[in-house]
Amino acid sequence: MYGRGTYFADNPEKSDNYTSPPIHYMFVCNVALGEQEVLTQVNNGKLGPAKGYHSIYGKANQGGIYEYIIDRYGQAKPVYLITYTK
């Protein structure tokens, strides 16, 4: 929705949409967002945050579920791997 990058969400329901049955995997990560470029509309053509920003905060209308996008190696650190079924 916001172009190139690695996407994170603060609501696990968003991330769950990208898992596959029968066993689901999800990482809990620490993400260094820095100065965030706020986008309130979809922009599929973005190649990363604008100059002067470290990440993108995606706030397009998605039912109150927001996304955080980074494009630099080392901005995210996996802390836990959660395995679950549903």
C-alpha positions in Angstrom: 0.0 0.0 0.0 2.9 2.4 0.6 5.5 1.1 -1.8 8.8 -0.7 -1.2 9.9 -1.6 2.3 9.4 -4.0 5.2 6.0 -3.7 6.8 5.1 -3.9 10.5 1.8 -3.4 12.3 0.9 -2.7 15.9 -2.2 -4.9 15.6 -1.5 -8.6 15.2 -4.7 -9.1 13.2 -3.1 -7.3 10.3 0.0 -9.5 10.4 -2.1 -12.6 10.8 -3.6 -12.0 7.3 -0.2 -12.9 5.9 0.2 -16.2 7.6 -0.6 -19.6 6.2 -2.4 -22.6 7.9 -2.1 -25.0 9.4 0.7 -23.6 11.6 1.1 -19.8 11.8 4.3 -17.9 12.6 4.6 -14.3 13.6 7.6 -12.3 14.8 7.4 -9.7 17.6 10.1 -7.1 16.7 11.6 -4.0 18.1 11.6 -1.5 15.3 13.5 1.8 15.3 11.2 4.2 13.4 13.0 7.4 14.0 11.3 10.4 12.3 8.2 9.2 10.6 6.7 10.4 7.3 3.0 10.2 7.8 0.9 9.0 4.7 -2.9 9.2 4.9 -3.4 7.9 1.3 -2.3 4.8 -0.5 0.9 5.4 -2.5 2.1 2.1 -4.1 4.9 3.8 -6.0 7.0 5.0 -3.0 10.6 3.8 -2.9 11.0 4.5 0.8 10.6 7.4 3.2 11.1 10.9 1.9 14.4 12.7 2.5 14.8 13.6 6.2 12.6 10.7 7.4 13.6 7.2 8.7 10.3 5.4 8.2 6.7 5.6 6.9 3.6 5.7 9.1 0.8 4.4 7.0 -2.6 5.8 8.1 -4.8 5.2 5.1 -8.3 4.2 6.1 -8.0 0.5 7.1 -10.4 0.3 10.0 -8.0 1.8 12.5 -5.1 -0.6 11.7 -1.9 1.3 10.9 1.3 0.1 9.3 4.9 1.1 9.8 7.4 0.7 6.9 11.2 0.7 7.1 13.7 0.3 4.3 17.0 0.1 6.0 18.8 -3.0 7.3 19.2 -2.9 11.0 16.1 -0.9 11.9 14.2 -4.0 13.1 15.3 -6.7 15.5 13.2 -9.9 16.0 12.6 -10.5 19.7 10.2 -13.4 19.7 8.8 -16.0 17.2 5.3 -16.9 18.0 3.9 -20.2 16.6 0.2 -20.8 16.8 -2.8 -22.6 15.2 -6.4 -21.4 14.8 
